[in-house]
Amino acid sequence: MHTSAGGFDRLPDVTDPGGYTVMGTGTPAEAGFGGRLRALRTAAGLSQEALAHAAGVSVRALSDLERGRSRGPQRRTVEALAAALGLDAAGARELERAAGPGRPRPRSAPAAPHGARTTGTDTGPAPLHTLALPRDLHDFTARAPALARLRALAERLDPAHPPVAVISGQPGLGKTAFAVHAAHALAPYFPDGQFAVDLRGMDPRPTPPRDACARLLHALGVAAGSVPAGTDDRCGLLRSLLRDRRALILLDNAADEAQVRPLLPGHGPSLTLVTSRNSLAGLESVHRADLALLRREEAVELLGRIIGPERVREEAQAARDLAHLCGHLPLAVRIAGQRLASRPAERIGKLVTQLAAYESRLDGLEAGSLRVRTAFALSYRQLDPPARTVFRRASLAAGPDFSPRTAALLAGLPVRRAARCLDALTGAGLLQPHPTADRYRFHDLLALFAAEQLAEEDDPADIAAAEDRTAGWMLRRATAAALRFDADHRGTSGDDPDPATAPRDNEEAHGWLEAERAQWLAALGRVQAAGRHQEVIDAAEAMHWFSDRTLHWELWAEVFRRAVDSARALGSRRDEAVHLNYLAWAYNQCVHDPAAALPTAEAALDVAREVGDQLQVGWALGYAAGALTRLGRTDEAITRLQESAAHLAGQSCAQSRLAELSALNALGQQLRQVGRAAEALVIHRRSEAICRAGIPGKPEELIGLYLASTRQHIGNDLVALHRWSEAEGPLRYALAHFEAARMPAWSEPSRLDLGIALRHLARHVEARETLTAAREGLVRLNNPRQLEAAAELRALDGDMASGRAPGHAGSR
């Protein structure tokens, strides 16, 4: 999200109050803000025009307030009116009290639709991905009419036709700054949340609607594992969630209509703001705010808010000349102003002379008298050489933002030095910091400028060396971090390129891999292009266990495709079989494409048989079964799972035992789901025996997880057979083990399974406690089984109301 330009630092009803201070007395008794205001104005002998001028509001806004058409003005507007009326402190307090009842009040969030966590009153943890609004600019200037129109949309919102406002115009006009400022100002009207997502419309590959929709769903509380796979399903869920929520959605930097249209709500009390450099003329039934250049007075006002009004008054003509040289473009004025603000003793006239004489090269982005590149280049040239290097080289970073470590690697500087340079670049307005994380991003135009400076100033060999250095480091850290999740390896900081700053535990490793995934994924591609195929295979292998924890990441298909290609390049048929299996898993679990998973698993099977890798033969049969299940070919899936389990049972290595356990548990679950619970129980008892016997060379922690999972299956088999009392023991075991391992995604479904068994045992009090806790836990996780928990609680209420136990209670 970028905020490229200036705007006002306060937003009253429609225009900015002037801030005059006049003392006086008198408080009319007439009730209601409008009537009180009219009486005060009449008693002061002021016309509407006079009061409006003194308070800094428009005559129309004042008229609307007096007639009650606009109620509850902001506190700053009331203060300005009180000062203009000459009220004393008591009178001002009375006027403020009269304004209070008309202001919008936050309301409790509505119940979430299927598959969503509620906001506002939700007692669960906040979503991991919140898409919070960027910070507002304290010196925001102008745009009062456009702001007033947006406020009117919020005040007169019709849930049957949720308004969409398109904010468009040429680059540098402050579209994002305006939208962010408006979103902050209108926040009281939307108590269910304000969310911002950058659609990256100027990138070579703008954000696809399905990805943007996923981010919004995460921000609205939908767990990653519950986000549908298809674009239509995702957008349908988003519309469902917004149907009953007063939310404000900012879709920033849109590329075209096709990118935006799927993200727009169909019904509900929400407001959507869309910014774009294109007009988006094809969007139907939208409100438009086409921002224009600042007027000369507004550009000078913005300059004064940045550097102080005294300096502008001292050099009024130079300030006007500077606004002209900046083309009245908010972004250019801001950069020039921040340059002056950092040098309090420098004269505005000096900067005017420099700008007039300096030749720039952003010719392609000039529009009339606009000279954006001139302002960029001047600020850039004021930096010291290391900061300039960081600025140029940062344009090579992958993804929407980058860390100080990435900047340091690209620039060839120590991290601390690079961090100081990033601070300087932020102060100069050339970079934007993330609001919470230690990360930075470019405005689109500045990224283009940085890339041009890179091509002009850096030797191609130096650029290639910087990219190679960064890719190698990132891939080494990614490999070491991922190995922490490998039960056999248990990676240590010694595997890391910088052990002193390596992630200290799995939680930190996970966080780093997530924050830098665009960077290490790009590194994987660069290393592969350089022919370093073994590094690609090693990195992908290290990611194997970690990928199980993040199966909602669609990038795993690319990771394992690259590993397959590198294995083929090296002629390593065994590695090819391994990574074809991983790729089949990714197609099944991550991108939900069984049509691609099946031939991939079959290819893995052919290669594994060719090289005699019996373990990979077993895995390939299992992954093929997963694809067949998703394709609705259940009988064939069961047959493949039976083949897989039988084949693996004949192998002696420890890895084959783990693979056999996976195959047996999947086979039993498949049998139970088709009504063959007795057969499933036999299968899962076999898995239990393998776990209890232990697997030489495998850690007890890992075997313990397999045993807990197996016993959960056994408990569910017994439930399906109506053997409720027998089911209690294995379900309690699974629950206790998952709780001890701090795995809520596993423990809460186990708790629900136990509660179901307790309900059928007519142990009503205990069943209610267990089911209630399960429902609350599943809601926190946004697990779809929360609906099943709620249904079980309702069934329990029915059992207790009727005074009878549920059918089939007891064991058999």
Steps between C-alpha positions, in 0.01 A plus 500: 500500500646832405410851605650716236375847567376761737161561643336666797585426863139535614161435349191679631164467337607619157787746532787578731427732793704812514587472866416861606478569873237750620383518862139574594196389699147382453337158475147477356264256653352374174542120477670323214832584338351670192261715696763588759748597228245716318403678822863565590573640156195728512590621850852581377356702212676289237375390161559144386764630259684686776499208741601255230795722404611549860479128585651377176201291389292533187170691501324188376643291786390761753153514348472120513602503867243761597221321313588162654593345165853439624516393863787433736791699349851410608641645819745721308215652299306575821808658655547721195134608509516572874810713453345690209188564710712631787368244751660460840613159625158411643321600182743298289440194720124537461533520121722191498248307712226591253708364213579168666168312451513545122837335455516142378552240768693175457270202507557138576613295206232275349522126523751369251372306200604140448875459518586841646608643832308796632666833562445758773341271759701189414673363806750303297843619391535762231555374145865444407461709185313822578564735203486801730481844342833676451553796727333827408712802404488775759560764233235387252386796294203589275252261335213636715221457238604142424514422872155649551358279224642189664359604835159539340526144364575372849217697660235396246620148438243261352580134588309387192752687284833517686686798354827471313714811452769496232786743562702545184744734336855522376799375704606706798167668568470346845221252426614265773565780748151635435339156532687420822413837650136454406498148642633624834252788508207272418603224740227583758239414236648152456548340843543151355840586357699688240725292274751597233655279233747608233404350162840597356351610171827643366694176547572272204274248674231680702348320795241249369148543639513156665812601698360838599178331605694250713675785681167671572351174623797452735454856628130433560590198711490206260778256581747425220392138484136600457548731202340338191726409210313660211468870426122488476468314830736738675321807374163348584614445858627858515163634386328282759720632780441862397124462474443589867811700584557873501849479353714728289715332236783687326615335176810695416688523171262300280610394153165465323132418540553125486725515804253704706158370402518161681592676827198732516220419747151425371302606806571637844586822683859524376691764305771409248766748393698413186808690387648462155708683247247385244147635482339155541227630274351154462395474866126539526310709757798652676567846641804673358757730654738603225773683684657795324825685557511719807420864450801725553367613839447141610850398392646791695284408799632143488855633485428718802364209699817304432764770560304746713287802397765748615750391235232521232394851607862614492543382139145509365598542136768229521241266652264569209787443254586173670139383476509581129827311443348200677212521255256538794537122530454398866774237494756740355403774746533255787847383399622858450344602832658214692836586349459857630371379837819302551703820443337773711754762400472448125309764301206400282645719225814288491292187441304682227824588323625142525176350374485739206856417396509125566434277197313179567427180311148391603388641166249227436304595813488874438156650449502859392709692750526207744855407587475214744844365418658838581369485855599135534847560362566800719405312815703203382811708435484643851555152644843373593650232272402197715137618521492552124633148450236357733230692314609375158569140598176466698317515167634147440314355800226249430149540639304807610739596781843414633693477825819681609684169453394481136600862443837435664570194287409677178706807590795305639479680835482388865141471618529782754640737239226403255236558771631853555482560127141376495414746776653779294307393193179493700567847636559626148168361388665250264384187684197413707533292818261220586269613783593210731783289353860599434447507126490762226343557163519737205232717353457380140655811344793491736561134424516591133738784573720275715515239224599766246772629728622145546530447125679832461744483789575133573716269294303194376760273656449668838124461470533130416738451792255672736215278385711186525620595848148566620354187342769276647460644849122490493488142378748386765297660777174367358646150487630521857173646632292234327719220634390591851171330417663179373460230764816326380725804462404747773698780336716728712626852455829353382335431164408867464710757308495724809449285814497808725175624344351164407145419618525366854207261489229362275273798555765747386598274212139486385468878524816559298403251229161666467626860497773424246325243284498723190872557547606137553268380225666743258837382630403143418436602141824696469709219645336256261562730202867508601514122473540439874248219491610316812431811710147509356443133587643543850282803569184328375580189705548716809160660438321164499398482867442873525266487201271269699438788743429752224312297244287806415807655335456446128868568438583141597404386153766732355760392755460131424468556124839670511643212701370251242657703220832522685498127571449435131777744412737305725371167373409397858206266450458432872472874577260525208273236654513665843410845374238374257330356808533830684361675194203262487436583866513874422256460212262310729527704818619848403355588161209251510573366153453121511499488120866608514577298812400164352737495199776645718459220755490246220822646356657473846386137515662421164832662595503340847444156352770564242760581765369247749412753771232306683428779749416740220287232334289487815470877526409531131217249541371701795518835322322352200228379736462853638447632148252223417301580815473866399396396151213294647656166408466357851527130422820555303638712785434224752670249273809723466518551876478127555781451249707771671455354849576145382807611308640703789436222750754293312775759545730508800623861521370743760375745236282222358333455839403869509373480144308184588337676796390784272360255246317293762344801672387643165361162397306459823356851478391433142331175602320669792373777274343246262322320786755224566586604856566145625768454232640843581536401866703192407729715284552759772569233762782386273635855492482514878704183530773643277516817711511308829781280371698811413709577196877477547680824426189716518449744790237413756337840450427422136370149572288647780326728252430209266361298795276786614368546146440126469309486829285791390413294191426198722270710718312626196471146363342393829266801493393401149429150638301655788743354754501825696657386828787328320561816294556718806844365593681542166339840444615621843850373423514689171369818661750490785793435266413779260445741789838411649662555161326841472329409175156666522420426136507132597378516862176691441358253242596222744311683775193515278524127425519430875203726570293309244581173672411647842166626371409153381602364839238736652765670717332830439695734727839375386385491138386862519831616647699309238286604204492862611878511534535328162270748332689795648834352396380424148361853466839641599660283233220578255473127444192399298418239764384784726160455332501132590580592861209745508269232356612252767424753773153550358450124490614482862240763595237284330615190686482679834163661425346166410645330804631209295842384393595508134457184301755219513646615833749262659732248341440197294 
